Amino acid sequence: MTSVYIRRATPDDAEALSAIWEIICAERVYTAVSQPFSPEQERAYIASLSEREGIFVAEVEGRIVGFQSLDLWVRYTDSFDHVGTLGTFVLPEWRGRGIGRQLARYTLDFARSHGYEKLVVFVRAGNRRAQAFYRSLGFTPCGVLTRQVRIDGQYEDEIFMEMFL
Ligand SMILES: CC(C)(COP(=O)(O)OP(=O)(O)OC[C@H]1O[C@@H](n2cnc3c(N)ncnc32)[C@H](O)[C@@H]1OP(=O)(O)O)[C@@H](O)C(=O)NCCC(=O)NCCS
């Protein structure tokens, strides 16, 4: 079995994370993020995260093959401090091989031990695999935001899903 090492990202991972964004944004169909974050943006973002937030990376033989981010739902008030949001991105050739599940095990443990009570995700309506992935972790669909994403001039709905920890 492939050995996967999960750890918290540091600003020095910015290049590798930006390279993954390049690939996933180029696919066009999985994320609502239309343009990849540059290494500089990624570095600044990692440095800006609080102790309760993080990007967690999955490494195989020293190479980052996927990551999962955990952010506070909002930063402008403490009323949502028990709510987090996730993003999960695995390189194409590594999908369907348990990387997402291993990342989630790590991130959910981290979330539980850092005061989160629930997590929320938004997933593009056409992204059935990601919906199945989040359902397999225990998320339930809550509703649809209509024409929520506009990418390359095309509108798409988004499904939002929640999970209590
Ligand atoms: C969605 C994604 C993060 C899942 O990660 P992954 O490493 O491929 O998923 P895993 O192999 O760990 O699978 C975990 C579970 O998800 C579900 N799943 C994964 N791929 C699936 C597929 N093609 N069809 C149905 N269910 C699937 C299964 O329940 C699976 O559990 P199982 O293997 O015991 O059946 C990954 O495929 C990905 O990066 N996709 C492109 C980017 C993306 O869509 N990100 C989400 C944006 S909201």
The ligand as an SDF file (V2000), in Angstrom:
LIG
                    3D

 48 50  0  0  0  0  0  0  0  0999 V2000
  -13.2390   14.9730   -4.4350 C   0  0  0  0  0  0  0  0  0  0  0  0
  -11.8390   14.5210   -4.0230 C   0  0  0  0  0  0  0  0  0  0  0  0
  -11.2520   15.5490   -3.0580 C   0  0  0  0  0  0  0  0  0  0  0  0
  -11.9590   13.1580   -3.2830 C   0  0  0  0  0  0  0  0  0  0  0  0
  -10.6840   12.7240   -2.8980 O   0  0  0  0  0  0  0  0  0  0  0  0
  -10.1740   11.2560   -3.3300 P   0  0  0  0  0  0  0  0  0  0  0  0
   -8.8110   11.0780   -2.8140 O   0  0  0  0  0  0  0  0  0  0  0  0
  -10.3830   11.1290   -4.7960 O   0  0  0  0  0  0  0  0  0  0  0  0
  -11.2560   10.3480   -2.5520 O   0  0  0  0  0  0  0  0  0  0  0  0
  -10.9650    8.9450   -1.8200 P   0  0  0  0  0  0  0  0  0  0  0  0
  -10.2790    8.0320   -2.7500 O   0  0  0  0  0  0  0  0  0  0  0  0
  -10.3200    9.1920   -0.4960 O   0  0  0  0  0  0  0  0  0  0  0  0
  -12.4510    8.4180   -1.6140 O   0  0  0  0  0  0  0  0  0  0  0  0
  -13.1460    8.6120   -0.4000 C   0  0  0  0  0  0  0  0  0  0  0  0
  -14.6100    8.3320   -0.6200 C   0  0  0  0  0  0  0  0  0  0  0  0
  -15.1850    9.3150   -1.4870 O   0  0  0  0  0  0  0  0  0  0  0  0
  -16.1450    8.6870   -2.3340 C   0  0  0  0  0  0  0  0  0  0  0  0
  -15.6620    8.7480   -3.7140 N   0  0  0  0  0  0  0  0  0  0  0  0
  -14.4200    9.0340   -4.1510 C   0  0  0  0  0  0  0  0  0  0  0  0
  -14.3790    9.0020   -5.5010 N   0  0  0  0  0  0  0  0  0  0  0  0
  -15.6130    8.6790   -5.9050 C   0  0  0  0  0  0  0  0  0  0  0  0
  -16.2310    8.5020   -7.1850 C   0  0  0  0  0  0  0  0  0  0  0  0
  -15.5380    8.6440   -8.3200 N   0  0  0  0  0  0  0  0  0  0  0  0
  -17.5520    8.2040   -7.2320 N   0  0  0  0  0  0  0  0  0  0  0  0
  -18.2710    8.0410   -6.0990 C   0  0  0  0  0  0  0  0  0  0  0  0
  -17.7400    8.1990   -4.8590 N   0  0  0  0  0  0  0  0  0  0  0  0
  -16.4510    8.5200   -4.7750 C   0  0  0  0  0  0  0  0  0  0  0  0
  -16.2570    7.2430   -1.8880 C   0  0  0  0  0  0  0  0  0  0  0  0
  -17.2470    7.1730   -0.8920 O   0  0  0  0  0  0  0  0  0  0  0  0
  -14.8880    7.0130   -1.3100 C   0  0  0  0  0  0  0  0  0  0  0  0
  -14.8820    5.9990   -0.3510 O   0  0  0  0  0  0  0  0  0  0  0  0
  -14.5510    4.4820   -0.8020 P   0  0  0  0  0  0  0  0  0  0  0  0
  -13.2600    4.5420   -1.5400 O   0  0  0  0  0  0  0  0  0  0  0  0
  -14.4730    3.7620    0.4930 O   0  0  0  0  0  0  0  0  0  0  0  0
  -15.6790    4.0730   -1.6730 O   0  0  0  0  0  0  0  0  0  0  0  0
  -10.8840   14.3420   -5.2340 C   0  0  0  0  0  0  0  0  0  0  0  0
  -11.4330   13.3960   -6.1260 O   0  0  0  0  0  0  0  0  0  0  0  0
  -10.5800   15.6240   -5.9740 C   0  0  0  0  0  0  0  0  0  0  0  0
   -9.6100   16.3020   -5.6510 O   0  0  0  0  0  0  0  0  0  0  0  0
  -11.3840   15.9480   -7.0170 N   0  0  0  0  0  0  0  0  0  0  0  0
  -11.1330   17.1320   -7.8140 C   0  0  0  0  0  0  0  0  0  0  0  0
  -11.2220   18.4140   -6.9910 C   0  0  0  0  0  0  0  0  0  0  0  0
  -12.5460   18.5370   -6.2850 C   0  0  0  0  0  0  0  0  0  0  0  0
  -13.5870   18.2090   -6.8360 O   0  0  0  0  0  0  0  0  0  0  0  0
  -12.5040   19.0540   -5.0510 N   0  0  0  0  0  0  0  0  0  0  0  0
  -13.6830   19.3280   -4.2680 C   0  0  0  0  0  0  0  0  0  0  0  0
  -14.0710   20.7320   -4.5150 C   0  0  0  0  0  0  0  0  0  0  0  0
  -15.5180   21.1500   -3.5600 S   0  0  0  0  0  0  0  0  0  0  0  0
  1  2  1  0
  2  3  1  0
  2  4  1  0
  2 36  1  0
  4  5  1  0
  5  6  1  0
  6  7  2  0
  6  8  1  0
  6  9  1  0
  9 10  1  0
 10 11  2  0
 10 12  1  0
 10 13  1  0
 13 14  1  0
 14 15  1  0
 15 16  1  0
 15 30  1  0
 16 17  1  0
 17 18  1  0
 17 28  1  0
 18 19  1  0
 18 27  1  0
 19 20  2  0
 20 21  1  0
 21 22  1  0
 21 27  2  0
 22 23  1  0
 22 24  2  0
 24 25  1  0
 25 26  2  0
 26 27  1  0
 28 29  1  0
 28 30  1  0
 30 31  1  0
 31 32  1  0
 32 33  2  0
 32 34  1  0
 32 35  1  0
 36 37  1  0
 36 38  1  0
 38 39  2  0
 38 40  1  0
 40 41  1  0
 41 42  1  0
 42 43  1  0
 43 44  2  0
 43 45  1  0
 45 46  1  0
 46 47  1  0
 47 48  1  0
M  END
$$$$
